[in-house]
């Protein structure tokens, strides 16, 4: 009986975390690249007078070298307690 309760609670916790990720993934910002630092896996984008600093997953960080200050980009990102993490970065 306790195993079933534990399993049910685990399923509920996973479902709630996936729901939170789905809402977080819906965020995006478009603007101009201000700074790119592939070694720190960081991208800074200026949009409507505000600078947005994004952390980029180390695996696709090699693609950061294809961006330079002045490029127009759209960043889809997640926000985990104020830490912005880029999911996709597209020029244009």
N, C-alpha and C positions, 0 to 999 in steps of 0.2 A: 504494500500500500504506500509506504513512504517513498519507494522508488518511483511510483507513478506520479506522486505529488511533485517530487524533484524534477522529473522529466517534464511535467506540465509547466512548472515555473521556468525551466530552461527555455522551453519553446516560446513562452510569453516574452521572456527577456530578449531573445533573439529577434522576435517579430518587432518589438518596440525599437530595438537598435536599428533594424533595417528601415523602419518607417522614418526614424530621425535622419538617417543617411539620405533617404529619398528627398526629404525636404531640404537638406543642406546642399545637395547637388544642384538644386535649381538656381543657385545664385550665379550671376555673371556681372562683369564690368568691362566696358570698352574704353580704351584710351590710348595714350602714347607712352611707349617705353621710355623710362627715365634712366634706369640702370639695369644692367644684367651682370650677374656674378656667377658663372658656371661652377667655380670652385666652392662657393657657399650654397649653391643651388637656390639662388635668390633672384627674383625678378621684381622690379618696382615699376608700377604703371601709374601715370597721372591721368585722372579722370575728373572733369569738372572742378579743377583747382585743388583736388585732394590726391595725395600720394597713397597708393595701395601697395604694400609689401607682401609678396607671395613667396611661400616656401614651395619648392618643386621637388617631387619625388626623385631620389638619386638616379633611378634607372633611366627615365627619359631626360635627365638633365643634360645629356649630350646635345639635345636639340636646342638648349638655351643659347649655344654659340651661334645659332642661325638668326638670333634677334640682336638688334642694335638700337641704341637710343634714337628716338625719332620714329621708329616703326609704329604703325597703328595696329593694335591688337585687341582681341576679345578673349578674356580669360573666364573660363568656367571654374568655379572654386567651391571649396567647403570652408566653413567657419567653425573651428573647434575652440570655443572659449576665447575668441579673439585672434587665434592663430589661423591665418588664411593659407590654404594649401591649394595650389593650382592643380586642376584635374586635366584640363586641356587649354592650350594656348594657340590661337589662330591669328595669322596676319590678316590685315584688311579691315 
